[in-house]
Amino acid sequence: MTDDRTDTTDTTTTTDRTDRTNAIDRTERTERTDRAAGAKDPKRLRSAAILAVGALALFGLAPAVLSDFRLSLLAKYLCFAIVAVGICLAWGRGGLLTLGQGVFFGLGGYAMAMHLKLADAGPGELPDFMQLYGQVDQLPWWWRPFENPVVALALTVLLPMAVATLLGVLIFRRRVRGAYFAILSQALAVAMVILLVGQQGTTGGTNGLTDIQGFFGYDLDDPVNQRMVYFVIAAVLLILMLLVRQLIHSRYGELLVAVRDSEERVRFLGYDPANVKLFAYVVAAGAAGLAGALFVPAVGIISPALIGIVPSIEFVIGAALGGRASLVGAVLGAIAVAWAKTALSEEFPAAWTYAQGLLFVLVVGFLPGGLASLAGVLKRRSAVPATPEVTS
């Protein structure tokens, strides 16, 4: 009888202990969840504040302060910033040093320019450069899809993404990475330029596609329409930043960082690192193609000089300077480098290229996180306690 009471008491005590343990575990999980939610809320508020400030600056301040000429220059710089958003995802989060973004920028730009040239020429007519060179008597078959505005708009993004998918499958399936990936990207840019230059009668050769007059029925010589193009580019930049930010902070973004840091461990866990990297590479290519398509109405030209190795490196330099791991930093860095090229290359045409290369080396060597990480570096250094002096 005593044993039964003892067993009952032990069982009751064990049950009570289990209940208390479960209650404590639930409390700790709730506290951790609350802390995580509290940590996310300031980040969301900060991101929303940054987005609001950016929208105010782009849609309110810049049009009110800048002249039409300066606003058109800013529109061009924002196109480069769109490329930097894709670089932030592929390089900043995925560790993919994309030195061939000029190729995808050019594919999107030529797709848009081909449609606009056909629209300027009119139904059944050849673009002016084809008539000028006299090498083409009828429209090439691969130009015909660009007569349709919907198809042309879709191809400005889908064509770069398709090329990136084909190239990415060949590269990532063979586990090519690091410097070899960067070299292959540059080789693609060189091949693209050679192809465009060699087809003068159908691509405009070294001159490219120039003297674009209209944009889906709007006259680009009208300052009002130029401002409309600027607003479209600014809106696309903000929307793309928001979408890529959501992608970065999603589960895929965490997986992309894991692949960057330890590819073999991710493969051991059952994921295919090639697919993870391929998706980031394709998204970055689509962003570059979209930027190239918007660049054409903003500037009125697309040529091989804008899509070779040098422009591709300049895209990367801008993202590295501002901070390749920070969306805002990458965007501001791209705008700053583009502005410096316009302002300083006129005063120092021979020295600007060397200064640009030196700037890239200094940032990568001494501040890998770019200027966006400068505040954090200074804060960490100031938080390190001073070493006490040893007195005898």
C-alpha positions in Angstrom: 0.0 0.0 0.0 2.8 2.3 0.9 4.6 1.4 -2.4 1.5 2.4 -4.4 1.3 5.7 -2.7 5.0 6.3 -3.2 4.7 5.4 -6.9 1.7 7.7 -7.2 3.6 10.5 -5.5 6.6 10.0 -7.7 4.4 9.9 -10.8 2.7 13.1 -9.7 6.0 14.8 -9.0 7.4 13.8 -12.4 4.3 15.0 -14.1 4.5 18.3 -12.3 8.2 18.7 -13.2 7.4 17.9 -16.8 4.6 20.5 -16.9 6.9 23.1 -15.3 9.6 22.3 -17.8 7.3 22.5 -20.8 5.9 25.8 -19.4 9.4 27.2 -19.1 10.3 26.0 -22.6 7.1 27.6 -24.0 7.9 30.8 -22.1 11.5 30.9 -23.5 10.3 30.2 -27.0 7.7 33.0 -26.7 10.4 35.4 -25.4 12.7 34.5 -28.2 10.0 35.0 -30.7 9.1 38.4 -29.2 12.8 39.4 -29.2 13.1 38.4 -32.8 10.0 40.3 -33.7 11.2 43.3 -31.8 14.5 43.1 -33.7 12.8 42.9 -37.0 10.5 45.8 -36.3 13.3 48.5 -36.2 14.7 47.0 -39.4 11.4 47.2 -41.1 10.9 50.8 -39.9 14.3 51.8 -41.0 13.8 50.2 -44.4 10.5 52.0 -44.8 12.0 55.3 -43.7 14.9 54.9 -46.2 12.4 54.0 -49.0 10.3 57.1 -48.1 13.3 59.4 -48.1 14.5 57.9 -51.5 11.0 58.4 -53.0 10.9 62.0 -51.7 14.3 62.8 -53.1 13.7 61.2 -56.5 10.2 62.4 -57.1 10.1 65.6 -55.2 13.5 67.2 -54.6 15.4 66.2 -57.7 12.8 67.5 -60.3 12.4 70.7 -58.3 16.1 71.5 -58.0 17.7 70.1 -61.1 17.5 71.5 -64.6 16.2 69.3 -67.5 19.8 68.5 -68.5 20.9 67.5 -65.0 17.7 65.5 -64.5 18.4 63.5 -67.7 21.9 62.8 -66.4 20.4 61.6 -63.1 18.1 59.3 -65.1 21.2 57.8 -66.7 22.8 57.3 -63.4 19.7 55.6 -62.0 19.9 53.1 -64.8 23.4 52.2 -63.5 21.9 52.0 -60.0 19.4 49.4 -61.2 22.3 47.2 -62.4 23.9 47.7 -58.9 20.8 46.3 -57.3 21.3 43.0 -59.2 25.0 43.0 -58.3 24.1 43.4 -54.7 22.2 40.2 -54.8 24.6 38.1 -56.9 27.9 39.4 -55.5 27.0 41.0 -52.1 24.9 38.0 -51.0 26.0 35.2 -53.2 29.7 35.9 -53.7 29.4 35.8 -57.5 31.8 38.5 -58.9 29.7 39.3 -62.0 32.2 41.1 -64.3 30.0 40.6 -67.4 26.9 42.6 -66.5 27.5 44.9 -69.5 26.5 42.0 -71.7 23.0 41.8 -70.1 22.8 45.6 -70.0 23.5 45.6 -73.8 21.0 42.8 -74.6 18.2 44.8 -72.9 19.3 48.0 -74.5 19.6 46.6 -78.0 16.2 44.9 -77.6 14.6 48.2 -76.7 16.5 50.2 -79.3 15.6 47.8 -82.1 11.9 48.3 -81.4 12.2 52.1 -81.1 14.2 52.3 -84.4 11.5 50.3 -86.2 8.8 52.5 -84.7 10.7 55.6 -85.9 11.1 54.2 -89.4 7.4 53.4 -89.8 5.6 50.3 -91.0 7.4 48.4 -93.7 10.4 50.7 -93.7 14.0 49.9 -92.8 15.8 51.7 -90.0 17.9 54.7 -91.2 21.3 53.1 -90.6 20.4 50.1 -92.7 19.5 52.3 -95.6 22.7 54.4 -95.0 25.1 51.5 -95.1 23.3 49.9 -98.1 24.1 46.4 -96.9 20.5 45.3 -96.2 17.6 45.4 -98.6 15.0 43.8 -96.3 14.5 43.5 -92.5 16.4 40.5 -91.0 14.3 37.8 -89.6 15.6 38.3 -86.1 14.5 41.9 -86.1 10.9 41.1 -86.8 9.8 40.0 -83.3 10.8 43.5 -82.1 8.1 45.1 -84.2 5.6 44.1 -81.6 5.9 46.5 -78.5 4.8 43.8 -76.0 7.2 41.3 -77.3 10.0 43.8 -77.3 9.3 44.8 -73.7 9.3 41.2 -72.6 12.5 40.4 -74.5 14.4 43.3 -72.8 14.2 41.2 -69.6 13.7 37.6 -70.8 16.5 37.7 -73.4 19.3 38.5 -70.8 17.8 36.1 -68.3 17.8 33.3 -71.0 21.4 33.9 -71.8 22.3 34.0 -68.1 20.4 30.7 -67.6 22.3 29.0 -70.4 25.7 30.4 -69.3 24.9 29.7 -65.6 24.0 26.1 -66.2 27.2 25.5 -68.0 29.3 27.2 -65.4 27.7 26.3 -62.1 27.0 22.7 -63.0 30.8 22.3 -63.5 31.4 24.0 -60.2 33.3 26.9 -61.7 33.7 29.8 -59.2 36.0 32.5 -58.0 38.4 34.1 -60.4 37.5 31.6 -63.2 33.9 32.7 -63.1 34.9 36.4 -63.3 37.2 35.6 -66.3 34.5 33.8 -68.1 32.2 36.7 -67.5 34.7 39.1 -69.1 35.2 36.8 -72.0 31.5 36.9 -72.7 31.6 40.7 -72.7 34.4 40.7 -75.3 32.6 38.2 -77.5 29.5 40.3 -77.4 31.3 43.4 -78.4 33.0 41.6 -81.3 29.7 40.2 -82.5 28.0 43.6 -82.5 30.9 45.4 -84.2 31.2 42.8 -86.9 27.5 43.1 -87.9 27.5 46.7 -89.0 24.6 46.4 -91.5 22.2 45.0 -88.9 23.5 46.3 -85.5 25.1 49.6 -86.5 28.6 48.4 -85.9 30.8 50.6 -83.6 28.2 53.4 -83.8 25.4 51.2 -82.4 21.8 52.3 -82.7 21.6 56.1 -82.4 19.3 59.0 -83.0 16.3 57.5 -81.3 13.4 60.0 -81.6 10.4 58.4 -79.9 9.4 56.3 -77.0 6.1 54.4 -77.5 4.5 57.4 -79.3 6.1 60.1 -77.2 8.6 62.5 -78.7 11.9 62.3 -76.7 12.9 65.8 -77.7 10.1 67.2 -75.6 11.4 68.0 -72.0 8.1 66.9 -70.5 8.5 63.5 -72.0 12.1 63.3 -70.8 10.8 64.0 -67.3 8.3 61.2 -67.8 11.1 58.8 -68.7 13.0 59.9 -65.5 10.0 59.2 -63.3 9.6 55.8 -64.9 13.2 54.9 -64.2 13.0 56.2 -60.6 9.9 54.2 -60.0 11.4 51.0 -61.4 14.5 51.5 -59.2 12.5 51.8 -56.0 10.2 48.8 -56.9 13.2 46.7 -57.8 15.0 47.6 -54.5 11.9 46.6 -52.6 11.6 43.3 -54.4 15.3 42.4 -54.0 15.2 43.4 -50.3 12.4 40.9 -49.7 14.3 38.3 -51.6 17.5 38.9 -49.6 15.6 38.6 -46.3 13.7 35.5 -47.3 14.7 31.9 -46.7 16.3 31.9 -50.1 18.5 34.8 -49.1 19.8 32.9 -46.1 20.4 29.9 -48.3 22.3 32.0 -50.8 24.6 33.2 -48.0 25.1 29.7 -46.8 26.2 28.6 -50.3 28.6 31.5 -50.4 30.2 30.6 -47.1 30.1 26.8 -47.3 29.0 25.3 -50.5 29.8 21.7 -49.6 27.8 21.8 -46.3 24.8 23.1 -48.2 25.2 20.2 -50.7 25.5 17.8 -47.8 22.1 19.1 -46.4 20.4 18.2 -49.7 20.3 21.4 -51.5 21.8 22.0 -55.0 24.2 25.0 -54.7 24.2 25.3 -58.5 20.5 26.1 -58.6 20.8 28.6 -55.7 23.6 30.5 -57.5 21.9 30.2 -60.8 18.7 32.0 -59.6 20.7 34.9 -58.2 22.7 35.2 -61.4 19.6 35.2 -63.6 17.8 37.8 -61.4 20.9 40.0 -61.6 20.9 39.6 -65.4 17.3 40.5 -65.7 17.9 43.7 -63.6 20.8 44.6 -65.9 18.6 44.0 -69.0 15.9 46.2 -67.6 18.4 48.9 -66.9 19.7 48.8 -70.4 16.2 49.0 -71.8 15.5 52.1 -69.7 18.9 53.6 -70.6 18.0 53.8 -74.3 15.1 56.4 -74.0 17.0 58.3 -71.3 20.1 58.8 -73.5 18.9 58.0 -77.0 21.7 55.6 -77.9 23.1 52.1 -77.3 26.5 51.1 -78.6 29.2 48.4 -78.1 31.2 51.0 -76.1 28.5 50.8 -73.4 28.5 47.1 -72.9 32.1 46.0 -73.0 34.6 45.1 -70.2 35.1 48.6 -69.0 31.4 49.4 -68.4 31.1 46.0 -66.7 33.9 46.8 -64.3 32.5 50.2 -63.7 29.2 48.6 -62.6 31.1 46.5 -60.1 33.2 49.4 -58.8 30.1 51.4 -58.1 28.5 48.6 -56.1 31.8 47.9 -54.2 32.4 51.6 -53.4 29.0 52.0 -51.8 28.8 48.6 -50.2 28.0 45.5 -52.2 26.1 43.9 -49.3 23.9 47.0 -48.8 21.2 47.8 -51.3 21.2 51.5 -50.5 25.0 51.5 -50.4 25.3 49.8 -53.8 22.7 52.2 -55.4 24.4 55.3 -54.0 27.9 54.0 -54.9 26.8 53.4 -58.5 25.3 56.9 -58.8 28.4 58.5 -57.2 30.9 56.7 -59.6 28.8 57.6 -62.6 28.6 61.2 -61.5 32.4 61.3 -60.9 33.1 59.8 -64.3 31.0 62.6 -65.9 32.4 65.4 -63.8 36.0 64.4 -63.4 36.7 62.7 -66.7 36.2 66.0 -68.5 38.9 67.7 -66.3 41.2 64.7 -66.0 40.5 62.4 -69.0 43.8 60.5 -68.8 43.9 60.1 -65.0 40.3 59.3 -64.3 40.6 55.6 -65.4 43.6 55.1 -63.2 41.9 56.8 -60.3 38.9 54.6 -60.8 41.0 51.4 -60.7 42.9 52.6 -57.6 39.6 53.4 -55.9 38.4 49.9 -56.5 41.6 48.4 -55.1 41.5 50.5 -52.0 37.9 49.8 -51.2 38.2 46.0 -51.7 41.5 45.9 -49.8 40.8 48.1 -46.8 37.0 48.4 -46.7 35.5 45.3 -48.2 32.0 46.3 -47.0 32.2 49.6 -48.9 31.3 53.0 -47.5 28.0 51.6 -46.1 30.1 49.6 -43.6 32.2 52.5 -42.5 29.9 53.5 -39.6 29.9 49.9 -38.2 33.7 49.6 -38.5 34.2 52.9 -36.5 31.6 51.8 -33.9 33.3 48.5 -33.4 36.7 50.1 -33.0 35.4 52.6 -30.6 33.8 49.9 -28.5 37.1 48.0 -28.1 38.5 48.8 -24.6 41.9 50.3 -24.4 44.7 47.9 -23.3 45.8 48.9 -19.7 49.3 50.0 -19.4 51.6 47.7 -17.3 53.4 49.6 -14.6 56.3 48.3 -12.7 
